[in-house]
């Protein structure tokens, strides 16, 4: 049964197990430094579909079905799926999961969705409400670009602070028992907004949310950064990662620099792949957690990883109306099997 | 601790309590048959804001703060809020809750969101993960029209099957103990899609999802329609409600006609208020459940209500790409205090 620890953190005493995980990506991500980690690389970014939105659904479906298969179960064994994406009305998720006949709790947490889905799924597994569930999310560069910024054909210039939405999806199967990495605790974040209005600088908008949630988690659990092998933020990129470390040091007297990694800096070679400040998108952290991180926790190479998914909760409408960019970050403590 | 009953339903043995609820609506809803039920009617549909999206945030914030106040607590007493809306990237919710400093689990369930938020909130309260949480959702006619259909200034003709998105919000405060109506069980729905492609006929698209979830719930709990005072669907409207009863009778041999009500048919006088097939929108069922239904459960006038929130999971992009409209319905069993 879940137990609250401190103000914002919830411990999961039964330690729900991730019995299967899969990550699939597009061509550009398959040319990056983590290529070897992924379960599948789509060389054709259309995934054979007639639209970018349908391509995103295809990639998410691929991750979900691979994770379920790797867990050694079938879709009928899954009690619930927690899923969401960046597209308007989350159609990446809807059309991905339409045929699977699994109860769906639809989520919206922008790029924090992998952490949110793992958090809610593990909370409900720990409580006994679910025996087995799936957490998933996805993003696609081409569907995101035309929705949030410009149609690709326009050839808009990308400023240095911009990040590259990853074409990627990750999925994890959580069960109340079995073999695999555990989810030990979760922290659901609060919206933070320090007034950033530049929709081409998501890292700066999200850094305060990551700082707050990391500080909350460490404070609630009475632990220090060095107690973790990695504190992984989702997709702050180069600018957001620098800001995060500055905010934590200045405001909270916490130095995470020895253990911090960021999904947006891991998925691409930012010096060679022309992605400006790094990767972003729900699928960025989703794919990294559901490959690199969980695989190393499974093998014992990593012992404890605090995954902090970061999301910018704006829309192109709110930005056009002059609003700043509120952000949120959710934390999930992953430990080795 | 939550206990699974049958294939899809989860019982909540601790019977989480709704210690406060509030519903606020716009001018047109305040001219309808439920006017007396609502906590507040905004005569100015802009709510004094500079855009329809900001107006929607204002109405949701009003419902949330009123519900918290009626519960006799403060925002600092709320452990988590479950919230979502229809706007792209759920900005109705983000900007509504930005200043409240409450951990946020963002949801997307289209018009099923009130049921989804009540379901997840009560599940996590029953498990002990949360002491107190809030479930909320909202919709606004003007923000929905221009996002899903036409700008209001265009004066688009509305076909007979169209429904009128309610300008409304409901919020409920759920606690592990106290006085008020209880949440006894929940069923999270599966996506249903019978191939309806007419984006002006949401009721028809959603009816199969409602039928499936109602049948699942009755089957899992081994109960009959007459065991409930009301089986309330969210916003099927006139066409969807007729279809729902036909589907249940024909496919499942279940007759709910004696106890069925639909939020879309309750919120307006459909003969006089020019709303074609009835009301719709997250806020439609949200406001009705958080006023009419919960108030009568609180007074004992109603004993048992099965609330089945219904959502159409399309976007204007998916419809323009020729996709049919997948739908989902989640059920929450509400009982008197």
Interface residues (C-beta under 8 A of the other chain):
Chain A: X1 X2 X3 X4 X8 X10 X50 X51 X53 X54 X79 X80 X84 X86 X87 X88 X89 X90 X91 X93 X94 X95 X97 X98 X100 X101 X102 X103 X104 X105 X106 X107 X108 X109 X110 X116 X120 X123 X124 X126 X127 X128 X129 X130 X131 X187 X188 X189 X190 X191 X193 X313 X314 X315 X316 X317 X318 X321 X323 X326 X328
Chain B: X1 X2 X3 X4 X8 X10 X50 X51 X53 X54 X79 X80 X84 X86 X87 X88 X89 X90 X91 X93 X94 X95 X97 X98 X100 X101 X102 X103 X104 X105 X106 X107 X108 X109 X110 X116 X120 X123 X124 X126 X127 X128 X129 X130 X131 X187 X188 X189 X190 X191 X193 X313 X314 X315 X316 X317 X318 X321 X323 X326 X328
